[in-house]
Amino acid sequence: MEYLDGSGDKRKRCERTQPAVKRRRGLVVDDMAPPPLRLPTARSFHMSRDGHVQMTETRVEPEPTDDLDDRRRATLTLEGYQPRPIRKFRNRGFEAQLLDREHGFSAHTGRRHLAYPAGDARMHTASFCSRSHDVHQCTSYDGQGNTIPFSLASCHGAPVTAIGDEQGYVRLFNTETSDSRVESKVDAYVKVHDNAIMDLDFSHDDLRLATACGDRCGKVVDVVTQTVAVELAGGHWDSLRQVAFQPGSANGNALATSDRAGRVQIWDLRCSSMSTNCFSAAAALFGRGSRNTMLDPFAGKTVNTMDNAHERTIQGITSSASVTAIKWLPAGREHLLLTASEANASIKLWDTRYVKPRRQAEETPLAVTQQPASHAWRSYGITSLALGTDAARLYAVCKDSTVYAYSTAHLMLGRAPELEDGAAKRKPGGAEGLGPLYGLKHDMFRASSFYVKCSLRASTGVNDHQPELLAVGSTDCCAVLFPTDERRMGSAWAKQAHEQQPVGGPGPGPGPGPGPSSPLAIYRSGTALVQGHSREVTTLSWSYDGKLVTASDDYIVRQWQSDGDTARHLRQVGDFGGERHMAGWAEAGGGDWDADDDE
C-alpha cells in the first residue's frame, strides 16, 4: 500500500509484522531490571525536657548533577585528581638526617653518611641587621650634592673598608660596632683619581691599595701614608673594570687589571726602578719605615698582556668584549687567573706564565668552561666571580639572575696537571672545561646591570658560628645572602621534588633539582636583607670579622652585623613608633622562624 505524505514523497507501509526472533536461553543485561537504589539514611535524635529521646530517620536524596559546576563534576568523576604521594622519611630534612645518624642507618649502602647534618640555613642568615647609625651618606667632598659609591674593599686584618666613589676619592669606612651614634664612620678621605673608581683591592698585608679607574689607568696607594706610590698607566685602551693583587709569594708586588676593550694586563712592581722607601714597611705601623712622601709616583711596568681575552660574535662580526671579572687562584696556584666577560657565561683559565705560544698570533687560555644549557638561544654575561674558602668551588654571578657554582677541579676535563700546586709551565691548548654544577636563585635576586657584584665570607675552622656565606647585590634594592653548605641542598631538592612533582612523573621544563627534566639543578634558598637601600645594591664586601658592607645607587654605604635579638625585634615591631627608621633587617621568610620555642 502506497500513500503520499505532505511533502509529496512516496513511502511504503508494510502491513505485515516481522517474525519474532528467537533468543537463546539466558539473561540479557538490557532486559534486566536495575537493582533497587539503596540510599543512605540520616538519623537524628531529639530529647525533650522530660528526658524522652525520639529518633527519626530520613533518606538522603542524591544531589542532582545537572547544576554542578565543572570543578565539582570533575571531582565527582575523579577527572584530574592526583593523590599526593607518601613523603619519604629521608625527604624530611635535618630531623631525618639526625635520626638516621643516631640509629646508624646512614652507614648503609646507598646512603650518604653525614657526620654533622646541616640544619636550617636561616640560623646563620636571619640574625643580620643594620641600625640607623650604621650608615654613611656619600656626599660630595668638595661641593654640594651626593656622589655614588662604585667600589668596596675590606682590609684583611683591620676594621676598615675602602669606598671608591665617582669623584675619584677613596674613603676609609670604619666597621667597628658602636651602640651610640658617631659623628662620621669615615676616618679619612684620599684623592686618588679625577674619575670614577670602578674597583679596589687590598694587598694581603693591607699596606697597599690598588685602584681601577674609568680614566684608563690604575694606581697603587700606600695605606700608611695615604699617598699614591705607583701609577699603572699606558697599558689599557679603555676604562678599567677590575683590579686584583696576586696572592702568595708576590706579596703585593704583582697584580692584574682588565678593561672594557677585552685586554688583561699583568703588572709586576719589582720590574720598575723604584726607590727602597717607595712603600711603607710593616714596621711603619709602629712608627718606623714609612714611605718617603716627597717621592713622585713611579710608573709600573707590565710583564704580560692578553689582548681580546674575551670576544663576541654577532651576525658574523667578531669584536672584543668587556672583561667584567677577574680572580686569582690561591697560593700554590697563584699563577692561574680566571676571567669572565659580558659576552657570555664562559669562564677562561689562564696561565700567566705562558699566555702566547711561540709562532702563534693570539693568546690562548688553558681551558674554557661550557655555558649553561639554558643559554643555547641567548647568551648572558657574568658580572662577578668569587672563590670558596678551600677554592673547591667557584661562584659566578650571571645576568640571567642566577649564581652558578663550578668545580675548580674540573675547569679542565680529563687529566689536568696544570691545576696541581706548583705545576710546571705547559703549553696552553684551550681545553674544554666542565659547566656549572648547580645554580642559586632567590625571588629578590635580580641582576639587571653589570655593576651587581658578589663577595664571599670565608668560613673559619675555629669558630663554627661563622660559616661560609655568599653575599650578592640585587637590582631589587637589597642584598641576598646564600649559604654555600652543600649538605643542605640534597634534602632541600628532595623536599621540593616531593612537593612539586606530579604523580605521573616530572613535567616539561626545568625542575627544582637534578633529574631527567632539569639539565641543571637550581637551589632556591637565601635570605634577603631588606629595607636597607632604596635603589640597586651594586657592590659588597665582607670585613675581616664577618660584617657585611653594602653600597647602593641611593648614595648610602651600610654596615650589617649579626645580632639575632635586634633583627627579630625589627621584624616584629612594625612601622609605628619609628624604631625601623633608617634600619634594615634580614627577611626570615615567615613568622614561624621568630615564634618562641614553647609556642
Phi, psi and omega in degrees: 000129181246151175209162179253130175272186185295336181270356177090003180276143178274135177223149179252140178240122181272123181281337181277145175267149181292142178297146182293138180272126179282128180255152178289157179291140181146181182256135175255132185296323183292333182274351183282144177282139180296148179293153179296138182280117179267104181271144178291151179250145178250127180256136177232143182243139179228128180250127178279175183293331180276006176093002180281130181257131180238130181250135177234143179243134177229143178277137179270111179283141179294142180286130180297135183269003182289328185261007180284148177284172185295323182293319179291321180294322178294327178290319181292325181269004177064031178273124179078005181282130180235108179292143180281127183291158178290130183285129181289150182296325183287352178267009185267012170082217189298321182297317179293320178297319180294318179292321177299318181294319182292326180272352180083010181288335183289347178274359181286164180294134179088355178256144178270120182279126178243108179293327179229091179299144182269133179272199180296131183293340181292345177294341178254344184247333184287351182270359182281138178204167178219128182272173186292337180258014176263031185233161173224123177273119183280091175265159181295136183286322185240028179188187180270163178095182182248163178228144185276130172283125184259331188213155178222149173204135183251148176291156181273346182215021181213151180281061182227133174236126180275137180243125175255125184251181185281353177263002177091010179266148171249122179253134179264106186268128181272122183261012176292143181272130178229142181282338181251159180286130178260163183295317178203140177270001177261123183270334184205154174237131180233123177276116184244316183229172173253011180222180184293136177270111187278333183204154179222155175201133176269147170288169185296328180269004177064015180269346182228143179232120180263143180235149173236125190239162177284357179268022175072016179218162175234168180217157176242123184258135171280115189291325184295312181267351179057045177231158180279126182255326185225143173247126178257082186235159174085006182246354184238152181263343184217179182297143182284150179245319186221154173214142183206130174286145177280129179283177175089217188288348180296329173056047176081010181259343180241140180206164181236147176226154178223157182227181182283347180271006179086013181259139175239128181244140175251122183249142174229112184289343179285345179276356180262155180275079181256156180286160181292330180256032177288329177241154175283143177271173180296332179290349179295338177293341179251016175094009181230145174076035179282162180290145175281105184288352178280347180282144174280152177298135179265159184272128176282158181238146179269149178245348179199149182220135173244101175278144180051048180301326176226143182225159174232149179236119180233118180054043177080000180254123181258132178219163180286153181240151181293131177274104189269345183209137173225148181206126175278146170283158188291178182304140188102325174232032186290352176279353181264133183234134177257136178227150176217161188221178178278350187286313184204185183265018177279137178249133182253141178249125184241142167261106186292351176276341186213083185267314184241110177298159181294143181059038176224132187282326186255151175288144184235127176280166175291318183204158177228125182283157177285153175278155175301149182297334180287352180263021183292329184257342179209140181265143176234134180279172179249137183259333186200155178231148177211141179256145177291175183300315180264010179061021176277337180237142175242127182249132182233126177273121185252156180289351175273019177062042177223140172260115182265140179251129180244155173266119181292339177286345181242025172294339171233123180284150182082195179288126185227082176293344179294339182270359179280156178294134179066029182292148178286161181288131180230157179290126180287144182232005180065045182293164180271137178248161181288146177285189182293150178278318180200174180232154177246132180224158175208149183296333182256010176259120179215125181252095181263352180219165179277004175273352178283118184243178178224162178209140184247132174267120182288144177280151179248133180289338181280314184253106181285348180282358176240079179281176180286129179227142177250119178259133183229138174286175183203148174289341181275033169063035179204165169254150182237132178258123178250121171287136185256006179289114185283356176293332181280340190286323181298312180292325179293319178295319179295321179292316179294322179295323178293322184280333188251336186281129178288168183293323184286001180116169181292141180272184181287158178097165181292139181262181182283344183212186182291135181179182182293337182270350185236114177291339181220131180287134178244123182254110180266107179205201177101165181228129180269138174263104192258163174066004180275335182222159180247358177223186185301130174271118189260297187243153183219161177202137176267133175283170185293337182256019171092012175270152181250134177244127181239148177233146186221166176287359175272016176071016185246135169250125188235143178254133179242136177225164182273115178210094187299318182293317180293319179296319179294320179296319180293328178289331188257341189287332182084176184276345182287134179101345176077013180288338179271358186298126179060026179245164177220158183207166178276133178277113186279351176082037177131161182281350182292332182289323181273357180289147179292154182293332182272001180275000000 
